[in-house]
Amino acid sequence: MKQLSLTLICTLSCTLLLSALAFAHGGMDHIMATVTGMTDRSLTVKTNDGAVMTVGFDGETKFIKGAAAASVKDIQVGSRVVIHAHKHGNSLHAAEVKIGTNTAQGKR
């Protein structure tokens, strides 16, 4: 009985933790990547696992560098970014782009 209670408590704790993590991203995709290309409405990035994807943005997208507000002009090829994006069918749209303060290794 004691083993069953302990197992149940551990299972509930893990479930709550995973739910909190999923909620923290508000249902958005979380993308850590290096910028490989840009247009006036999208970023092409290579993720840490090697996937290449294009993420759209618009006037509503927030850009942040360090603790300060930034703009798309602060991004260049080689910039490290963390993007919080909504899925729209097969495409992604950035709600927020956090720009790293250092470029990716080998891209300096």
DSSP file (Angstrom, degrees, kcal/mol; ACC not computed):
  #  RESIDUE AA STRUCTURE BP1 BP2  ACC     N-H-->O    O-->H-N    N-H-->O    O-->H-N    TCO  KAPPA ALPHA  PHI   PSI    X-CA   Y-CA   Z-CA
    1    1 A M     >        0   0    0      0, 0.0     4,-2.1     0, 0.0     5,-0.2   0.000 360.0 360.0 360.0 -42.5    0.0    0.0    0.0
    2    2 A K  H  >  +     0   0    0      1,-0.2     4,-2.1     2,-0.2     5,-0.2   0.892 360.0  51.3 -64.5 -39.0    2.8    2.4    0.9
    3    3 A Q  H  > S+     0   0    0      1,-0.2     4,-2.3     2,-0.2    -1,-0.2   0.898 109.0  51.0 -64.1 -41.4    4.6    1.6   -2.4
    4    4 A L  H  > S+     0   0    0      2,-0.2     4,-2.4     1,-0.2    -2,-0.2   0.901 110.0  49.3 -63.7 -42.4    1.3    2.3   -4.4
    5    5 A S  H  X S+     0   0    0     -4,-2.1     4,-2.5     2,-0.2    -2,-0.2   0.909 111.6  49.0 -63.9 -42.9    0.9    5.7   -2.6
    6    6 A L  H  X S+     0   0    0     -4,-2.1     4,-2.4     2,-0.2    -2,-0.2   0.910 111.8  48.8 -63.8 -42.5    4.5    6.7   -3.3
    7    7 A T  H  X S+     0   0    0     -4,-2.3     4,-2.4     2,-0.2    -2,-0.2   0.909 111.7  49.7 -63.0 -42.9    4.1    5.7   -7.0
    8    8 A L  H  X S+     0   0    0     -4,-2.4     4,-2.4     2,-0.2    -2,-0.2   0.906 110.8  49.1 -63.7 -43.2    0.8    7.7   -7.3
    9    9 A I  H  X S+     0   0    0     -4,-2.5     4,-2.4     2,-0.2    -2,-0.2   0.920 112.3  48.3 -63.5 -44.4    2.4   10.8   -5.7
   10   10 A C  H  X S+     0   0    0     -4,-2.4     4,-2.4     2,-0.2    -2,-0.2   0.908 111.9  49.7 -62.2 -42.8    5.4   10.6   -8.1
   11   11 A T  H  X S+     0   0    0     -4,-2.4     4,-2.2     2,-0.2    -2,-0.2   0.916 112.3  46.7 -63.8 -44.7    3.1   10.2  -11.1
   12   12 A L  H  X S+     0   0    0     -4,-2.4     4,-2.4     2,-0.2    -1,-0.2   0.894 111.6  51.8 -65.1 -40.2    0.9   13.1  -10.1
   13   13 A S  H  X S+     0   0    0     -4,-2.4     4,-2.3     2,-0.2    -2,-0.2   0.924 111.0  47.2 -62.2 -45.0    4.0   15.3   -9.5
   14   14 A C  H  X S+     0   0    0     -4,-2.4     4,-2.5     1,-0.2     5,-0.2   0.902 111.4  51.5 -63.6 -41.3    5.5   14.5  -12.9
   15   15 A T  H  X S+     0   0    0     -4,-2.2     4,-2.1     1,-0.2    -2,-0.2   0.911 110.9  47.5 -62.2 -43.9    2.2   15.2  -14.6
   16   16 A L  H  X S+     0   0    0     -4,-2.4     4,-2.2     2,-0.2    -1,-0.2   0.896 111.8  50.6 -65.0 -40.7    1.8   18.6  -12.9
   17   17 A L  H  X S+     0   0    0     -4,-2.3     4,-2.1     2,-0.2    -2,-0.2   0.933 111.8  46.3 -63.3 -47.0    5.4   19.5  -13.8
   18   18 A L  H  X S+     0   0    0     -4,-2.5     4,-2.2     1,-0.2    -1,-0.2   0.876 111.6  52.2 -64.8 -37.1    5.0   18.6  -17.4
   19   19 A S  H  X S+     0   0    0     -4,-2.1     4,-2.4    -5,-0.2    -1,-0.2   0.905 108.7  50.6 -64.1 -41.4    1.7   20.5  -17.6
   20   20 A A  H  X S+     0   0    0     -4,-2.2     4,-1.9     2,-0.2    -2,-0.2   0.897 110.0  50.1 -64.1 -40.6    3.3   23.6  -16.2
   21   21 A L  H  X S+     0   0    0     -4,-2.1     4,-0.7     2,-0.2    -1,-0.2   0.911 111.9  47.3 -64.3 -42.4    6.1   23.4  -18.7
   22   22 A A  H ><>S+     0   0    0     -4,-2.2     5,-1.0     1,-0.2     3,-0.7   0.900 112.4  49.8 -65.5 -40.5    3.7   23.1  -21.6
   23   23 A F  H ><5S+     0   0    0     -4,-2.4     3,-1.9     1,-0.2    -1,-0.2   0.837  98.7  67.7 -67.1 -32.9    1.5   25.9  -20.3
   24   24 A A  H 3<5S+     0   0    0     -4,-1.9    -1,-0.2     1,-0.3    -2,-0.2   0.790 101.0  48.4 -59.7 -28.8    4.6   28.2  -19.9
   25   25 A H  T X<5S-     0   0    0     -4,-0.7     3,-2.3    -3,-0.7    -1,-0.3   0.408 105.1-132.0 -92.9   1.7    5.0   28.3  -23.7
   26   26 A G  T < 5 -     0   0    0     -3,-1.9    -3,-0.2     1,-0.3    -2,-0.1   0.785  67.0 -57.3  57.5  31.0    1.3   29.1  -24.2
   27   27 A G  T 3 <S+     0   0    0     -5,-1.0    -1,-0.3     1,-0.3     2,-0.2   0.574 108.0 130.4  76.7   8.2    0.8   26.4  -26.8
   28   28 A M    <   -     0   0    0     -3,-2.3     2,-0.3    -6,-0.2    -1,-0.3  -0.592  64.0-108.5 -93.2 156.2    3.6   28.0  -29.0
   29   29 A D  E     -A   85   0A   0     56,-3.0    56,-2.4    -2,-0.2     2,-0.6  -0.626  26.9-144.8 -77.7 142.2    6.6   26.2  -30.5
   30   30 A H  E     -A   84   0A   0     -2,-0.3     2,-0.5    54,-0.2    54,-0.2  -0.953  19.9-173.6-112.8 114.4    9.9   27.1  -28.9
   31   31 A I  E     -A   83   0A   0     52,-2.9    52,-2.9    -2,-0.6     2,-0.5  -0.944  13.9-170.1-120.0 119.5   12.7   27.2  -31.4
   32   32 A M  E     +A   82   0A   0     -2,-0.5    16,-1.5    50,-0.2     2,-0.3  -0.942  37.3 133.1-104.6 123.3   16.4   27.6  -30.5
   33   33 A A  E     -AB  81  47A   0     48,-2.6    48,-2.8    -2,-0.5     2,-0.4  -0.926  55.0-105.6-159.3 175.0   18.3   28.3  -33.7
   34   34 A T  E     -AB  80  46A   0     12,-2.2    12,-2.5    -2,-0.3     2,-0.3  -0.967  41.1-115.6-115.0 133.2   20.9   30.2  -35.8
   35   35 A V  E     + B   0  45A   0     44,-2.8    43,-2.6    -2,-0.4    10,-0.3  -0.524  36.2 170.3 -71.0 127.0   19.7   32.6  -38.5
   36   36 A T  E     -     0   0A   0      8,-3.1     2,-0.3     1,-0.4     9,-0.2   0.529  65.5  -0.5-112.2 -13.0   20.8   31.4  -41.9
   37   37 A G  E     - B   0  44A   0      7,-1.6     7,-2.9    39,-0.1    -1,-0.4  -0.971  59.9-157.4-169.9 160.6   18.8   33.8  -44.0
   38   38 A M  E     - B   0  43A   0     -2,-0.3     2,-0.2     5,-0.2     5,-0.2  -0.995   8.5-179.4-146.5 149.2   16.3   36.7  -43.9
   39   39 A T        -     0   0    0      3,-2.6     3,-0.3    -2,-0.3    -2,-0.0  -0.740  53.3 -90.7-127.7-175.4   13.6   38.5  -45.8
   40   40 A D  S    S+     0   0    0     -2,-0.2     3,-0.1     1,-0.2    32,-0.1   0.566 126.4  27.3 -75.4  -5.8   11.5   41.5  -44.8
   41   41 A R  S    S+     0   0    0      1,-0.2    16,-2.2    15,-0.0     2,-0.3   0.319 120.6  39.7-135.3   5.4    8.8   39.1  -43.4
   42   42 A S  E     - C   0  56A   0     14,-0.3    -3,-2.6    -3,-0.3     2,-0.4  -0.999  54.9-143.5-156.0 157.2   10.6   35.9  -42.4
   43   43 A L  E     -BC  38  55A   0     12,-2.6    12,-2.9    -2,-0.3     2,-0.5  -0.974  13.6-150.5-116.8 135.1   13.7   34.4  -40.9
   44   44 A T  E     +BC  37  54A   0     -7,-2.9    -8,-3.1    -2,-0.4    -7,-1.6  -0.936  28.2 179.5-102.6 128.6   15.2   31.1  -42.1
   45   45 A V  E     -BC  35  53A   0      8,-3.0     8,-2.4    -2,-0.5     2,-0.5  -0.903  30.9-139.5-131.7 155.5   16.9   29.3  -39.2
   46   46 A K  E     -BC  34  52A   0    -12,-2.5   -12,-2.2    -2,-0.3     6,-0.2  -0.976  30.9-139.7-113.4 118.8   18.8   26.1  -38.5
   47   47 A T  E >   -B   33   0A   0      4,-3.2     3,-2.0    -2,-0.5   -14,-0.2  -0.164  27.2-100.0 -74.5 169.9   17.8   24.6  -35.3
   48   48 A N  T 3  S+     0   0    0    -16,-1.5    -1,-0.1     1,-0.3   -15,-0.1   0.744 124.8  52.9 -62.3 -23.6   20.1   23.0  -32.8
   49   49 A D  T 3  S-     0   0    0      2,-0.1    -1,-0.3     0, 0.0   -16,-0.1   0.315 124.4-101.6 -96.0   9.1   19.1   19.5  -34.1
   50   50 A G  S <  S+     0   0    0     -3,-2.0     2,-0.2     1,-0.3    -2,-0.1   0.385  74.0 140.1  94.3  -4.0   19.9   20.5  -37.7
   51   51 A A        -     0   0    0     -5,-0.1    -4,-3.2     1,-0.0     2,-0.5  -0.518  41.8-145.2 -74.6 140.4   16.4   21.2  -39.0
   52   52 A V  E     +C   46   0A   0     -6,-0.2     2,-0.3    -2,-0.2    -6,-0.2  -0.917  29.0 162.0-106.4 130.9   16.0   24.2  -41.4
   53   53 A M  E     -C   45   0A   0     -8,-2.4    -8,-3.0    -2,-0.5     2,-0.5  -0.972  33.9-129.6-146.2 159.4   12.8   26.1  -41.2
   54   54 A T  E     -C   44   0A   0     -2,-0.3    38,-0.6   -10,-0.2     2,-0.5  -0.942  19.9-167.5-112.7 132.8   11.3   29.5  -42.1
   55   55 A V  E     -Cd  43  92A   0    -12,-2.9   -12,-2.6    -2,-0.5    38,-0.2  -0.982  12.3-143.1-123.6 123.1    9.4   31.5  -39.5
   56   56 A G  E     -Cd  42  93A   0     36,-2.6    38,-3.5    -2,-0.5     2,-0.3  -0.413  18.6-176.7 -80.0 158.4    7.3   34.5  -40.5
   57   57 A F        -     0   0    0    -16,-2.2     2,-0.2    36,-0.2    38,-0.1  -0.961   4.7-179.8-147.2 165.2    7.0   37.7  -38.5
   58   58 A D    >   -     0   0    0     36,-0.4     3,-1.4    -2,-0.3   -17,-0.0  -0.746  53.8 -64.1-147.1-165.4    5.0   41.0  -38.7
   59   59 A G  T 3  S+     0   0    0      1,-0.3    -2,-0.0    -2,-0.2     0, 0.0   0.676 127.6  57.8 -65.0 -18.6    4.6   44.3  -36.9
   60   60 A E  T 3  S+     0   0    0     34,-0.1    -1,-0.3     2,-0.1     2,-0.2   0.615  81.0 106.8 -86.7 -14.1    3.1   42.5  -33.9
   61   61 A T    <   -     0   0    0     -3,-1.4     2,-0.4    35,-0.1    35,-0.2  -0.472  66.4-137.4 -69.2 131.9    6.2   40.4  -33.4
   62   62 A K  E     -e   96   0A   0     33,-2.3    35,-2.9    -2,-0.2     2,-0.4  -0.771  14.4-161.4 -91.1 133.5    8.3   41.4  -30.4
   63   63 A F  E     -e   97   0A   0      7,-0.5     7,-2.7    -2,-0.4     2,-0.4  -0.961  10.8-178.2-114.5 133.4   12.0   41.5  -30.7
   64   64 A I  E     -eF  98  69A   0     33,-2.5    35,-3.6    -2,-0.4     2,-0.4  -0.994  13.6-173.7-134.5 135.5   14.2   41.4  -27.6
   65   65 A K  E >  S-eF  99  68A   0      3,-2.5     3,-1.9    -2,-0.4     2,-0.4  -0.973  71.9 -37.7-130.0 117.9   18.0   41.6  -27.2
   66   66 A G  T 3  S-     0   0    0     33,-0.8     4,-0.1    -2,-0.4    33,-0.0  -0.575 122.9 -32.9  66.3-126.4   19.3   41.1  -23.7
   67   67 A A  T 3  S+     0   0    0     -2,-0.4     2,-0.3     2,-0.1    -1,-0.3   0.360 122.6  87.8-103.7   3.1   16.8   42.9  -21.5
   68   68 A A  E <  S-F   65   0A   0     -3,-1.9    -3,-2.5     1,-0.1     2,-0.1  -0.694  83.3-101.8-108.0 155.2   16.0   45.6  -24.0
   69   69 A A  E     +F   64   0A   0     -2,-0.3    -5,-0.3    -5,-0.2     2,-0.2  -0.413  47.1 175.8 -65.3 148.0   13.5   46.0  -26.9
   70   70 A A        -     0   0    0     -7,-2.7    -7,-0.5    -2,-0.1     2,-0.3  -0.703  19.5-130.0-138.8-172.0   15.0   45.4  -30.3
   71   71 A S    >   -     0   0    0     -2,-0.2     3,-2.1    -9,-0.1     4,-0.2  -0.891  37.2 -94.9-140.1 172.7   14.0   45.2  -33.9
   72   72 A V  G >  S+     0   0    0     -2,-0.3     3,-1.8     1,-0.3    -1,-0.0   0.763 118.7  71.8 -61.0 -23.7   14.5   42.9  -36.8
   73   73 A K  G 3  S+     0   0    0      1,-0.3    -1,-0.3     3,-0.0    -3,-0.0   0.687  87.2  64.5 -66.1 -17.0   17.4   45.2  -37.8
   74   74 A D  G <  S+     0   0    0     -3,-2.1     2,-0.4     2,-0.0    -1,-0.3   0.491  89.9  85.3 -82.7  -3.4   19.3   43.8  -34.8
   75   75 A I    <   +     0   0    0     -3,-1.8     2,-0.3    -4,-0.2     6,-0.0  -0.792  52.7 167.4-101.2 141.1   19.4   40.3  -36.5
   76   76 A Q    >   -     0   0    0     -2,-0.4     3,-2.6   -39,-0.0   -41,-0.3  -0.944  49.8 -72.3-141.7 164.8   21.9   39.2  -39.0
   77   77 A V  T 3  S+     0   0    0     -2,-0.3   -41,-0.2     1,-0.3     3,-0.1  -0.392 124.0  32.2 -57.7 131.1   22.9   35.9  -40.5
   78   78 A G  T 3  S+     0   0    0    -43,-2.6    26,-2.3     1,-0.4    -1,-0.3   0.191  86.1 136.4 101.3 -14.1   24.7   34.0  -37.8
   79   79 A S  E <   - G   0 103A   0     -3,-2.6   -44,-2.8    24,-0.2     2,-0.4  -0.399  53.5-130.4 -64.9 140.2   22.6   35.5  -34.9
   80   80 A R  E     +A   34   0A   0     22,-0.8    20,-3.8   -46,-0.2     2,-0.3  -0.790  35.1 179.7 -88.6 135.6   21.5   33.0  -32.3
   81   81 A V  E     -AG  33  99A   0    -48,-2.8   -48,-2.6    -2,-0.4     2,-0.5  -0.953  30.3-151.6-136.9 154.4   17.7   33.3  -31.6
   82   82 A V  E     -AG  32  98A   0     16,-2.2    16,-3.2    -2,-0.3     2,-0.4  -0.995  26.3-166.3-121.7 121.8   15.0   31.8  -29.5
   83   83 A I  E     -AG  31  97A   0    -52,-2.9   -52,-2.9    -2,-0.5     2,-0.6  -0.918  17.9-159.8-116.5 132.4   11.7   32.1  -31.2
   84   84 A H  E     +AG  30  96A   0     12,-2.5    11,-3.1    -2,-0.4    12,-1.7  -0.957  32.1 176.4-105.5 115.3    8.2   31.6  -29.7
   85   85 A A  E     -AG  29  94A   0    -56,-2.4   -56,-3.0    -2,-0.6     2,-0.3  -0.919  30.1-134.3-130.4 147.1    5.9   30.9  -32.7
   86   86 A H  E     - G   0  93A   0      7,-2.8     7,-2.6    -2,-0.3     2,-0.4  -0.725  27.6-124.5 -89.9 144.2    2.3   30.0  -33.4
   87   87 A K  E     - G   0  92A   0     -2,-0.3     2,-0.4     5,-0.2     5,-0.2  -0.780  24.0-176.5 -88.5 134.5    1.6   27.3  -35.9
   88   88 A H  E >   - G   0  91A   0      3,-3.1     3,-2.1    -2,-0.4     2,-0.4  -0.853  65.6 -62.0-127.7  93.6   -0.7   28.3  -38.8
   89   89 A G  T 3  S-     0   0    0     -2,-0.4    -1,-0.0     1,-0.3     0, 0.0  -0.544 119.7 -16.4  64.9-119.6   -1.3   25.1  -40.8
   90   90 A N  T 3  S+     0   0    0     -2,-0.4    -1,-0.3    -3,-0.1     2,-0.2   0.355 126.4  80.6 -96.5   4.7    2.2   24.1  -42.1
   91   91 A S  E <   - G   0  88A   0     -3,-2.1    -3,-3.1   -36,-0.0     2,-0.4  -0.712  67.3-137.1-112.5 163.6    3.7   27.5  -41.4
   92   92 A L  E     -dG  55  87A   0    -38,-0.6   -36,-2.6    -2,-0.2     2,-0.4  -0.932  10.2-164.1-118.1 141.9    5.1   29.2  -38.3
   93   93 A H  E     -dG  56  86A   0     -7,-2.6    -7,-2.8    -2,-0.4     2,-0.3  -0.991  22.0-127.1-127.9 123.7    4.6   32.8  -37.2
   94   94 A A  E     + G   0  85A   0    -38,-3.5   -36,-0.4    -2,-0.4    -9,-0.3  -0.497  26.2 176.2 -74.0 128.5    6.8   34.4  -34.5
   95   95 A A  E    S+     0   0A   0    -11,-3.1   -33,-2.3     1,-0.4     2,-0.3   0.738  79.5  10.6 -91.2 -34.2    5.1   36.1  -31.6
   96   96 A E  E     -eG  62  84A   0    -12,-1.7   -12,-2.5   -35,-0.2     2,-0.5  -0.995  60.1-165.8-148.2 138.6    8.5   36.8  -30.0
   97   97 A V  E     -eG  63  83A   0    -35,-2.9   -33,-2.5    -2,-0.3     2,-0.6  -0.978   8.0-161.6-126.2 116.7   12.1   36.6  -31.1
   98   98 A K  E     -eG  64  82A   0    -16,-3.2   -16,-2.2    -2,-0.5     2,-0.5  -0.882  14.3-148.3 -98.3 123.7   14.9   36.8  -28.5
   99   99 A I  E     -eG  65  81A   0    -35,-3.6   -33,-0.8    -2,-0.6   -18,-0.2  -0.795  12.1-127.9 -97.8 127.6   18.2   37.7  -30.1
  100  100 A G  E     -     0   0A   0    -20,-3.8   -20,-0.1    -2,-0.5    -1,-0.0  -0.288   9.6-132.5 -68.6 157.8   21.4   36.3  -28.5
  101  101 A T  E    S+     0   0A   0    -22,-0.1     2,-0.3     2,-0.1    -1,-0.1   0.571  89.7  51.4 -88.8  -9.4   24.2   38.6  -27.7
  102  102 A N  E    S-     0   0A   0    -22,-0.1   -22,-0.8     3,-0.0    -2,-0.1  -0.927  83.8-120.0-123.4 151.2   26.8   36.4  -29.3
  103  103 A T  E     - G   0  79A   0     -2,-0.3   -24,-0.2   -24,-0.2     5,-0.1  -0.423  45.4 -83.7 -80.1 164.5   26.9   34.9  -32.8
  104  104 A A    >   -     0   0    0    -26,-2.3     3,-2.0     3,-0.1     4,-0.1  -0.324  57.4 -87.9 -65.0 150.2   27.0   31.1  -33.3
  105  105 A Q  T 3  S+     0   0    0      1,-0.3    -1,-0.1     2,-0.1   -27,-0.0  -0.332 115.9  20.1 -59.1 138.3   30.5   29.5  -33.1
  106  106 A G  T 3  S+     0   0    0     -3,-0.1    -1,-0.3     1,-0.0    -2,-0.1   0.404 109.0  82.4  83.5  -4.2   32.2   29.5  -36.5
  107  107 A K    <         0   0    0     -3,-2.0    -2,-0.1   -29,-0.1    -3,-0.1   0.220 360.0 360.0-114.7  11.9   29.9   32.3  -37.8
  108  108 A R              0   0    0     -4,-0.1    -1,-0.1    -5,-0.1    -3,-0.1   0.475 360.0 360.0 -74.1 360.0   31.8   35.3  -36.3
